[in-house]
Amino acid sequence: MSFAYPWLWLLLPAPFILRYIWTEYAQGTSAVRIPMFELVRQATGSTAAPGASVRRRPWWAGITYTVCWTSIVCALARPQRLLPPETRDLATRDMLLAIDLSGSMETRDFVDQTGQSIDRLEAVKGVLTEFLTERRGDRVGMIVFGTGAFVQIPFTQDLDVCRELTNDLDVRMAGPKTALGDAIGLAINVFQRSELEDKVLIALTDGNDTGSRIPPADAAKIAADNGIVIHTIGVGDPEAAGEEVLDEKALREMASSTGGQYFFAADREALAGVYSQIDALDSREVQQLSHRPTQDLFSWPLGFALIISALAMAIAMTSKSRRVAADEVERTVEGKPLKADRRVQTQQLTGLER
């Protein structure tokens, strides 16, 4: 435990210093002049004093004031309990994933871990889920493209959200065609809002560009001018014909023009190995921000002072009521003289003047 303002403990002796500097409060009382003052004084054995009444507090009141003031000063010093330190990874790189959702991604030429046949997109989603788990220290975003290109996940370090949104991907949700060039152009716009210098785009497709307004090669050149490294991944059968043919030459040229590399994955294991290679190529240093939170405890001494003061007030009221009741009993006794309190007699007599 520690105190946020330990110097406030210097206030602790303040009441004692003020008590020493200031005189006690004395309240003047009325007096009756009598000619036989000296006789009365001798009869009662009292000593003449200035006409004032000084209220004396009981012994437990001083202890109560001391405890309450100490508790208040302790609360002002703001006691705190140090909690276990928390660390947060600072983003050192922005990584954007561009995933092809064209109609050809529903081709079932991949096999999952159990040996069952699955389509290309399901294989990609399974590998991406594992890949995102290792993205500690990266800000990750995702673009999906088909006939058009759309931002599926803006840059974030919340990898759990990334995995959930990745599992929601479906074939043809962005259209049946392959607008790879438009996806790269959209990625350039997304990276322009990034403040980090390390920018990586991983583009995955299983066919050639069939619907872009800007050729992929031209888009790659613009990306290189903006400091974006593009790694391209080709999946599917490179021997296919028609629109579904994989244009490996174009993917290779796109990657090389930006300082990246081209990879081909014919099955799920090869695809997982591709992402591992990309992770090894783009090594980065993870930076962490450490913070140790605190828990304020000032409510405890304040609550303790409140309880003590409430108990002291209850005791004082009880004592006063008992004294009043005892005086009433003495005054109602028949056939006996009134028994005045000797302390009251002294206060009355000391206020008399000769």
N, C-alpha and C positions, 0 to 999 in steps of 0.2 A: 504494500500500500504506500501511496505517496500523497503529497499535498500540492495542489496547483498554485496556491499562494501561501507558502510557508511563512513569509514575512508578516502576515497578519497575526501570527502568534504573539507579536510584540504588544498587541492590545490587551493581553491577558492581565497584566498588573494595573491597567488603567483605573478600575474602580477603587483599588486600594490607595493609589496615588491621590485620586480626587478626595477620598475620605480623609486622608492626612492633611490635604490643603484646605478643604472646606470645613467649617464648624458644623456641629450637629444642629439640626433644625429645632428651634425652641419656640413654643407657642405661648404667648402671654395669656394670663388668666386674670379674672376679676378678683378683687380683694375687698374685705370688709375691715374698716378701721375700728379697733376696740381699745379701750384704755388699759385693759389688763393683759396686754399681749405678753409681757414678760412672765406674768404668773402662769398663763396658759402654756407658754413654751417650757417653763420649768416643770409644770405638771405632766406634760406629755413627753418630756425628755427629748424634744426636737431642737434642731439648730436652725437659726434663721438663715435664709438663702434668698437669692434674687427671685422675684415673683415670676416664675416660668415653669411650665410643665414640659418635661422631656420624656418622650415615649421610649420606653425600652423594649426592644424586640427579644423574643425568646432565643435560646441558644441554637435551636434547630433552624431558625430563619436564616442565620448567617451561613450555615452549611448549604441551605437550599439556594441562596443567592450565588454562592461560590460555584456550586455544581452547574447551575443554569448558565451562568456567564461563561464558564469554561466550555460548555457544550456549544454555545452560540459562537464563540471564537473558533472552535474546531470546525463548525459548519462554514464559517466565513473563509477559513483557510482551504476549503473545498477538498476534502479527502477523496481520493480516487483509488480504485483497484485496477491494476494493470492486467489486461486480458492477454491471452496468447497472441503472438504476432501473426498478422495476416500478410500474405504476399500476393501480389497481382502481376501477371506477366504483361509487360509493355509490348505493344505491337512494333515489330522491327521490319515487317514486310507485308505488302498487300498482295494477296494471291487471288486471282479471279479464275473461276472455272467456267468454261463455255461448253455446254453439253448439247449434242445433236439429238433432237426429238423428232426427226423426220420419220416418214412412214417406213423406211427401210430398217429402222432400229427395232422393229418388231420381228425381224427374222430370228428364228430359233436355231442358232448354230453355236450356242454356248452351253456349257454344262456347269451346274452348280456343285457345291462341295459334296452333295449326296449322290451325284451322278445323274441327276435328272436334267432333261433338256429345258433350257430357259432362253428367253429372247435376249438380244444384245443390251437393251436398256436395263433389264433386271441384273445382268452381270455387272454393268457399269455402276449401278446404284449400290450393289453389294461391296464393290471395291472402294467406291467413294466414301462409304460409311466408315470403313476401316482407315482410309487415308485421312479423313477429317479428324479422326481421333488423335492423330499425331501432329496436328497443326498448332501445337502449343507455341505461343509467341507470334502467331500470324493473324492478320485480319483477313478473313475469307469472305468472298462474294461469289455469286453464281449467275451466269447468263444462260438462258435456254434459247435455242433457235430452231426454227423449222422454216416455214414460209416467211416468218418475221422473227426478230430477235427481241427478247424481253429480259428485264432484270428480275430474276427469281429471288435472289438473296442479296441485299446491299451489304457492304463491308461490315463485318461484325466479328467479335471474338467469342460470341456465344455459340460454341460448337454444337451444343445440344439442339439448338434451333436449326442449325445448318443440316444436321442429320435428319431431323424431322421433315424439313422441307424437301430434302433430297428424296426421301421415301415417297413423297407425294407426286413425283414426276410421272407423267404418262406419255406414251407415244402419241404423236400428232396433236398434242395440246397446244403447240405453237404453229401448227400447219404441216402439210405433208412434204413440202419441199425442203431444200437445204440452202439456207442463206448464210453461208459461212462468212462472206465478206461483210455483210451487215452486222453480224455478231462481233467481228473485230472492231468495226467502227463504233458500235455501242460501247465496247470495252474501253476504247480510247476516251470516250466522254466520261465514263465512270471513273477512270484513273485520273482525269483532270481535277477531280475534287479531292484527290488523295494528297496528303502532305508528306508521305514517306517517299524516300528515294528508290527503294528496292521494290520494283513492280514486276510481277510475273503473271502471265496469262497462259493457262493450259487449255488448249482447244481440242476437243474430242469429236470425231465424226467418222461415219462409215461410208461416205460417198463423196461425190464431187459437188462443187457449188452449182446449184441449179436455179437460184432465185434471188441473187444479191443485186442491189443497185450499184454497188461498188465492187470491183474485182478483188478477190482476196489478196493478190500480190500487191496491189496498190494500197490496200488497207494495212498490210504488214509493213510497208515502207513508212507510212505515217506513224505507225506504232513505234518503229525503231527511232524515228526522230523525236518521239516523246519519251524515250528511255524505257520502253516496255519490252521485256523479253518474252517471246512466245515459244512455248513448247507444243508441238502438235502430236496427236495420237491418232493413229488409224486403226479401226477395228473392222472386222468382217472379211469377206472373201475378195482379195485383190484381183482375182480372175473373173469376177462377175462382169456382165455386160450391161449396156444401157445407162440409165440415170444412176443406178446403184453402184456403178464401178467406183472403186476407191482410187482417187487421183493422188497417188503417193508422191509423184514428182512435185505437184503444186504444194503439198504439205511440207515437203522437205525444203523447198525454196523459201516458203514463208518462215519456217523456223530459222534457217541459216541467215536470212536477211536481218533478223533481230538479235542474233547471238544465241538462239535456242537450238534445240535438237528435235529431230523427228523420231517417233517410236511407233512400232507396229505390234499389235497384240491380237493373236489369233484365238486365244482362249482366256479363261478367267485368270489362270495362274500367271500367264504372260502379262495380262493387264495389271495385276497387282505388282508384278516386278517392275513395270514401267513407272508406276507412281513412286516406287521405292528409289529407282534410279534418279528420277526428277528431284526427289527430296535430297538425295546425296549430292546432286549437282549444285543445287541452290542452298548450300549450307549457310546458316546465319547464326548470329550470337543472340541468345535469348536474354533480354533485360528484364529485371524484376523490380517492382516497387514494393518496399516493405513498409508496413504500417502496424503500429501496436495500439489497438483501441483501448479506451479506458471506460470504467463504469463509475459514475459519480455516486458517492456515499453520504453526501451532506444531509440527506433526509434522516439518517439514523441519529446523529447528535441532536438535530432539531426536534425530532420526535421524543427523544429522551428528555430534553429540557422541558417540553410541553407536558409530559407525564409527571415529572418531578414538581413542576409549578402547580399543576392541577391537584396533586396530592397535598402539597403544602397549603394550598388555599382551602382544601377540604378540612385539614387538621385545624387551621386557624378558625374557620367558621364553627367547627364542632366545639373547640375550646371556649370560644366566646359565648356560644349558646349555653354551655354548661355553667359558666360564671354567672350569666344573667339568671339562670334558673336557681343557682345556689343563693344569690342575693334575694330573690323573691321569697324563697323558703325562709330565710332568716328574718325577713321583715313581717312575715305572717305568723310568727310564733307568738302566741298570746301569753301575757304575764311575764315576759322577759324583756330586758332592755335591748335595743337594736345593737347589733355587733357590727360596727363599722370597720371596714378594712383599714389596717394600719397604714398601708401604702397610700390609700386615699386620704387618710388623715394628714399624713406628712405633706402631700401635694397641696392640700388646702391650707395648711398652716404656714407653709413656706411662702404662700402668696400674700400673707397678711402683712400689713405695715404697722409700725408703732404709731 
